[in-house]
Amino acid sequence: MAYFAKLGLNSKVEKIHIVADEIATSEQAGIEFLQKRYNYPFWKQSFKNGTRKNTAGKGMIYDDDRDAFRAKNAPYPSWTLNETTCQFECPVVFPDDGKKYNWNEEITNWEERV
């Protein structure tokens, strides 16, 4: 099965459609099938194997410059986009001590849950 993201305004993923491999023999073949079936022009194939960095999900965007699906915005202002993974990362590594933490943007650090 091949997965295709229906792209709306600003390349926002609106929905994921599944197309049989026999139809989607290539990305272009899958796009042409969906364009004809739904009379809608903007589609991009999503993969679960790391191609295009991340698997598309509703609400994500397709970043044409990076040829990747990613979150539209960082969850916090201090987080930055990792250009390799196209995922937002915090400026401090998550503690690896088995405790539970929440991000505190005021101190830009992890804070143990009480």
C-alpha positions as CSV (number, residue, x, y, z in Angstrom):
1,M,0.0,0.0,0.0
2,A,1.1,3.5,-0.8
3,Y,0.3,6.5,1.4
4,F,-0.5,9.9,-0.1
5,A,-1.0,13.2,1.8
6,K,-3.7,15.6,0.5
7,L,-2.1,19.0,0.8
8,G,-4.2,22.1,1.5
9,L,-3.3,25.8,2.0
10,N,0.4,26.3,2.8
11,S,1.1,22.6,2.1
12,K,-0.8,21.6,5.2
13,V,-1.7,17.8,5.3
14,E,-5.4,17.6,5.3
15,K,-5.9,13.8,5.1
16,I,-4.0,10.6,4.2
17,H,-5.2,8.4,1.4
18,I,-4.1,4.8,0.8
19,V,-3.6,3.7,-2.8
20,A,-2.9,0.1,-3.8
21,D,0.6,-0.7,-5.0
22,E,-0.8,-1.9,-8.3
23,I,-2.1,1.6,-9.0
24,A,0.7,3.6,-7.3
25,T,3.6,2.0,-9.3
26,S,5.3,5.3,-8.8
27,E,4.7,8.5,-6.9
28,Q,3.5,10.2,-10.1
29,A,1.1,7.3,-11.0
30,G,-0.4,7.5,-7.5
31,I,-0.8,11.3,-7.7
32,E,-2.4,11.1,-11.1
33,F,-4.9,8.4,-9.8
34,L,-5.8,10.6,-6.9
35,Q,-6.1,13.8,-9.0
36,K,-8.5,12.0,-11.3
37,R,-10.5,10.3,-8.6
38,Y,-10.9,13.4,-6.3
39,N,-10.5,16.2,-8.9
40,Y,-7.9,17.8,-6.5
41,P,-4.4,18.8,-7.6
42,F,-2.1,18.7,-4.6
43,W,-0.8,15.4,-3.3
44,K,2.6,14.1,-2.0
45,Q,3.5,10.5,-1.2
46,S,4.4,9.7,2.3
47,F,6.7,6.8,3.4
48,K,7.2,4.9,6.6
49,N,10.8,4.1,5.9
50,G,12.4,7.6,6.5
51,T,12.0,8.9,3.0
52,R,10.9,12.5,3.4
53,K,12.2,12.4,7.0
54,N,8.8,11.8,8.7
55,T,5.6,10.0,7.9
56,A,2.9,12.5,7.0
57,G,0.1,13.1,9.5
58,K,-2.9,15.3,9.5
59,G,-1.9,18.9,10.5
60,M,1.7,18.5,9.5
61,I,3.1,20.4,6.5
62,Y,5.1,19.3,3.5
63,D,8.2,21.4,3.4
64,D,9.2,21.6,-0.3
65,D,12.6,23.1,0.4
66,R,13.6,20.1,2.6
67,D,11.4,17.5,0.8
68,A,10.1,16.5,4.1
69,F,6.9,16.3,6.2
70,R,7.2,18.1,9.6
71,A,5.3,19.9,12.3
72,K,4.3,23.4,11.2
73,N,5.6,25.1,14.3
74,A,7.9,24.3,17.2
75,P,6.1,23.4,20.4
76,Y,8.0,26.1,22.3
77,P,9.8,29.2,21.1
78,S,13.2,28.0,22.3
79,W,13.1,24.8,20.2
80,T,14.7,24.6,16.8
81,L,14.3,22.6,13.7
82,N,16.8,19.8,13.2
83,E,17.7,20.0,9.5
84,T,18.6,16.4,9.3
85,T,15.5,14.9,10.9
86,C,13.1,17.8,10.3
87,Q,11.9,17.5,13.9
88,F,11.9,20.2,16.5
89,E,14.4,19.8,19.3
90,C,14.7,21.4,22.7
91,P,18.0,23.2,23.6
92,V,18.6,20.8,26.6
93,V,18.8,17.0,26.3
94,F,15.9,15.2,28.0
95,P,17.2,13.6,31.4
96,D,17.8,9.9,31.1
97,D,17.1,9.0,34.8
98,G,13.7,7.4,34.5
99,K,11.9,10.2,36.1
100,K,9.0,12.2,34.5
101,Y,9.6,15.7,33.2
102,N,7.8,18.6,31.6
103,W,9.4,21.3,29.5
104,N,9.5,24.7,31.3
105,E,9.9,27.4,28.7
106,E,10.5,30.1,31.3
107,I,13.7,28.5,32.4
108,T,14.3,26.7,29.1
109,N,14.9,23.4,30.9
110,W,13.2,20.2,31.9
111,E,11.4,20.3,35.2
112,E,10.6,17.1,37.2
113,R,6.9,16.4,37.5
114,V,5.8,16.5,41.1
